[in-house]
């Protein structure tokens, strides 16, 4: 980890973490969230942090998919994105 990675990590960036580290830290946060009990402020803070981790994991998954499938296109149905064509 270089100097810029450690600075970015200090400001809250999750990009410098490996996938395994990201999953481990997210699981630790999830367990803290489950155990926070009646402390609503702490639960709210942990909930937002969990979503930050989820967004980073989703970003990485989307980038991996785009690398593996460079010519992929979004399918659009006649009646909408997710509606069936069985009129």
C-alpha positions in Angstrom: 0.0 0.0 0.0 1.5 3.3 -1.1 1.3 6.7 0.5 -1.6 7.8 -1.6 -3.6 4.7 -0.7 -3.1 5.3 3.0 -4.1 8.9 2.6 -7.2 7.9 0.6 -8.0 5.3 3.3 -7.8 8.0 5.9 -10.4 10.0 4.1 -12.7 7.0 3.9 -11.9 5.5 0.5 -12.5 1.8 0.2 -10.7 1.4 -3.2 -7.4 0.5 -1.7 -8.8 -2.6 0.1 -8.6 -6.0 -1.5 -11.9 -7.9 -2.1 -11.2 -10.2 0.9 -10.4 -7.3 3.2 -13.5 -5.5 2.0 -15.7 -8.5 2.7 -14.1 -9.0 6.2 -14.6 -5.4 7.2 -18.2 -5.4 5.9 -19.0 -8.5 7.9 -17.4 -6.9 11.1 -19.6 -3.8 10.5 -22.7 -6.0 10.0 -22.1 -7.8 13.2 -21.7 -4.5 15.1 -25.0 -3.3 13.4 -26.8 -6.4 14.6 -25.5 -6.0 18.1 -26.1 -2.2 18.6 -29.5 -2.8 20.2 -31.3 0.4 21.3 -28.6 2.8 20.2 -30.4 4.3 17.2 -27.6 6.9 16.4 -25.0 4.2 16.2 -27.3 1.9 14.2 -27.9 4.7 11.7 -24.2 5.4 11.3 -23.4 1.7 10.8 -26.3 1.3 8.4 -24.9 4.1 6.2 -21.4 2.6 6.4 -22.7 -0.8 5.3 -24.3 0.9 2.3 -20.9 2.5 1.4 -19.3 -1.0 1.5 -22.2 -2.4 -0.6 -21.7 0.4 -3.2 -18.0 -0.4 -3.5 -18.6 -4.1 -3.9 -21.3 -3.4 -6.5 -18.9 -1.1 -8.4 -16.2 -3.7 -8.4 -18.6 -6.4 -9.6 -19.9 -4.2 -12.4 -16.3 -3.3 -13.5 -15.4 -7.1 -13.5 -18.5 -7.8 -15.6 -17.7 -5.1 -18.1 -14.2 -6.4 -18.5 -15.4 -10.0 -19.1 -18.2 -8.9 -21.4 -17.1 -5.8 -23.3 -19.8 -6.1 -26.0 -22.8 -6.7 -23.6 -25.9 -4.6 -24.3 -28.9 -4.0 -22.1 -32.0 -5.8 -23.2 -35.0 -3.7 -23.8 -38.4 -5.3 -24.2 -41.1 -3.9 -26.4 -43.3 -2.9 -23.5 -40.7 -1.8 -21.0 -37.5 -3.0 -19.3 -39.0 -5.7 -17.1 -42.4 -6.3 -18.5 -43.3 -9.5 -20.3 -44.2 -9.6 -24.0 -47.2 -11.9 -23.6 -50.1 -9.6 -24.8 
